[in-house]
Amino acid sequence: MTSAADRIRVLIVDDHGLYRRGLQTVLAVEDDIEVVAQAADGVEAVHQAEEFLPDVIVMDVGMPKRGGIEACRIIKQRVPSVLILMLTGSDDDADLFEAIRAGADGYLLKSVIEDIAAGIRGVANGESQLSPAMATKLLLEFKQISTSPPAQPRTPALELRPSLTDREVDVLQRVAQGRLNREIADELSITENTVRSHIRNILDKLQMHTRMEAAMYAVRQRLIDPGVD
């Protein structure tokens, strides 16, 4: 049995009480996950995040008073250590990209409730979590950005690149391709801990919160070519 100290502490945020209770029931059977609090809107979510300091927040995108994306942005500023898994009832492109810019660590369809526990573990392990449909949209967006002509003469990558090492660029390239940490480790013949260390360094250098945000920035700045397998 997982000890209390090793459990992933979770805050659930959704304006529908029935959904919150249902998700709590689903997560209650997971030995390594503990729901420490719930919130019904973005305003309450910010207060609960500051009070309970959860490891992961599972938060709906669309809520009254303050939406999930705005709450995500505020929480990332006030409690930067928290990881945020956004839930959505639709596959709207605009919400996906805004959530990434706000610092979300994952983005799943809330209707697939059985995937949420795995999503919580994934973000807690330092991996971005996207539903298959969302991952496809993001990769296609990356591909469109990388193949579109630049608006001005292209600056050499070394001038644009904020002191990223060649190995960090290798890792970032694979992050943009949607690779998991273990897949990156296998491809580069390094350990998963080394991959995590590279990703932390990349985020520090780019001054960003999440790997998805860093990957989008890198593609937009043409530091890497993500490709689509």
Rosetta blueprint (number, residue, H / E / L):
1 M L
2 T L
3 S L
4 A H
5 A H
6 D H
7 R L
8 I E
9 R E
10 V E
11 L E
12 I E
13 V E
14 D L
15 D L
16 H L
17 G H
18 L H
19 Y H
20 R H
21 R H
22 G H
23 L H
24 Q H
25 T H
26 V H
27 L H
28 A H
29 V L
30 E L
31 D L
32 D L
33 I E
34 E E
35 V E
36 V E
37 A E
38 Q E
39 A E
40 A L
41 D L
42 G H
43 V H
44 E H
45 A H
46 V H
47 H H
48 Q H
49 A H
50 E H
51 E H
52 F H
53 L L
54 P L
55 D L
56 V E
57 I E
58 V E
59 M E
60 D E
61 V L
62 G L
63 M L
64 P L
65 K L
66 R L
67 G L
68 G H
69 I H
70 E H
71 A H
72 C H
73 R H
74 I H
75 I H
76 K H
77 Q H
78 R H
79 V L
80 P L
81 S L
82 V L
83 L E
84 I E
85 L E
86 M E
87 L E
88 T E
89 G L
90 S L
91 D L
92 D L
93 D H
94 A H
95 D H
96 L H
97 F H
98 E H
99 A H
100 I H
101 R H
102 A H
103 G L
104 A L
105 D L
106 G E
107 Y E
108 L E
109 L E
110 K L
111 S L
112 V L
113 I H
114 E H
115 D H
116 I H
117 A H
118 A H
119 G H
120 I H
121 R H
122 G H
123 V H
124 A H
125 N L
126 G L
127 E L
128 S L
129 Q E
130 L E
131 S L
132 P H
133 A H
134 M H
135 A H
136 T H
137 K H
138 L H
139 L H
140 L H
141 E H
142 F H
143 K H
144 Q H
145 I H
146 S H
147 T H
148 S L
149 P L
150 P L
151 A L
152 Q L
153 P L
154 R L
155 T L
156 P L
157 A H
158 L H
159 E H
160 L H
161 R L
162 P L
163 S L
164 L L
165 T L
166 D H
167 R H
168 E H
169 V H
170 D H
171 V H
172 L H
173 Q H
174 R H
175 V H
176 A H
177 Q L
178 G L
179 R L
180 L L
181 N H
182 R H
183 E H
184 I H
185 A H
186 D H
187 E H
188 L H
189 S L
190 I L
191 T L
192 E H
193 N H
194 T H
195 V H
196 R H
197 S H
198 H H
199 I H
200 R H
201 N H
202 I H
203 L H
204 D H
205 K H
206 L H
207 Q L
208 M L
209 H L
210 T L
211 R H
212 M H
213 E H
214 A H
215 A H
216 M H
217 Y H
218 A H
219 V H
220 R H
221 Q L
222 R L
223 L L
224 I L
225 D L
226 P L
227 G L
228 V L
229 D L
